[in-house]
Amino acid sequence: MKKLLFIKLKHIGDSLLLTPTLTAARAAYPQAQIWVVVRKGCEGILAGCPAIDRVLTSAAPETSVRKTFDWLNDLKLLREIRRQNFDYTFELTQGDRGRLLVGWSGAQFRCANDGVYRVPIFWRPWFNKLSTHNWTDEHQVEANFNFVNEFLPLNASEPPPLVFDRAAAKPCGLSGKFAEYIVIHPAARWQRKRWPLEKWVQCGRELLKSSPLIISVGPNDDEVQLGDALVSTLGPQAVSTRGQLSWAQLAGLLYGAKLFVGVDTAAMHLAAACQCPIVALFASSVAKHWRPWRVRHQLVGPILKPGQKTGADLMANIQPEEVLAACRQMLLK
């Protein structure tokens, strides 16, 4: 029985993008123990991945002031990883904290990617499997999958879809409010990914002609205020989550939605995991790396290539007519 450890200390959406690789690993090695380490605050979006046996957390939440180390938590985590005697550990973060955890694990095979972000000289002796694979032209799902597959054969020709199992989704009061609905997710933590409020209002008014709207927002005050502003303008056929849903509850909402319309954020990737059709505003991210994975979707905005400039000005240039045209096409299918 193999014991496998995957370390991905990035953002919430990045954690979900690891689930195809975990699913492939479970299919190839059904008796394996599969453990994952993610940043605190990311574990909830992995609750719908049945391939995982245990999730551990490290590092500060995304909304807090980052610390160099939380010594007590890190020491406990290091001790727990060391005592498990893993066969394989994979460093999927390209960061020093992840390298420390993999290096200290004592696993038989300690794997890192050296193809794009080079492993510093200090860390190189800590690893005995270094990949030189260049993933700059791949989706992040493919980058994870191909790196792991190089050292641990996954017996699959391509990564499967993202995973948030329907059985793990939870109901929320909003899903029963309307017989059918469209989910709009208008905000992200990064200002460069945001679209002007007045353009969301224009789109919302048109979409309300076909379906009620549920405005999905995160718990940050500015996102809650944005959702409230949309609801107050659009009227009683629009309601906001006000940042109060868990990832499992949002998954339940997305499994029942006709369409997801939003920006590139973790909620968009969760919609893909729930196989909800997607219209994504994509002027602030490289589409090749971050577009919705293996779900019916349309992107609106300039399709950026690796190395191209991104920014809020590109998002502002997207017109409501473009978004509405994509929505109509998706709703017709």
Protein Blocks (a to p, Z undefined) as FASTA:
>chain_A
ZZddddddbdfklmmmmmmmmmmmmmmmmmbccdddddehilmmmmmmmkbmbdcdedjd
fkbccdfbdfklmmmmmmmmmmnopabdcdfkopaklmmmmmmnopabdcddfklmccdf
klmmmpcbdcfbdfklpcfklmmmmmmmmmmcghiabdcdddddfklpccdfklmmpmbd
cdddfbdfblklpccfklmmmmmmmmmmmoccdddddfbfklmmmmmmmmmmnommbcce
klpacfklmmmmmmmpfbdcddddfklmmmmmnopacddddfkbcfklmgcehiacdded
jdddehiacdfklmmmpcfklmmmmmmmmmmZZ
